[in-house]
Amino acid sequence: MNDNASKAEQDAIRAEIERLRLEHHDLEAAIDALVAVGPPDQLQIQRLKKRKLALRDRIAFLEDQLTPDIIA
């Protein structure tokens, strides 16, 4: 883990990652539901997918914060 982050900071990052993963999963379910109910609203689906991608990027960034720096 990153030497600069304290235990409390690491725990906060992990909690944020879990919250973001839950939101990501909820967005995926919402997208699936919109597609299943009939003629989907493409603009709304695009917005949800964009938000879902932004969440994925944020999750990856936070996970990188927990990964130790490896000097090659």
Buried (B, 14 or more C-beta within 10 A) or exposed (E): EBEEBEEEBBEEBEEBBEEBEEBBEEBBEBBEEBEEEEEEEEEEBEEBEEBBEEBBEBBEEBEEBBEEEEEE
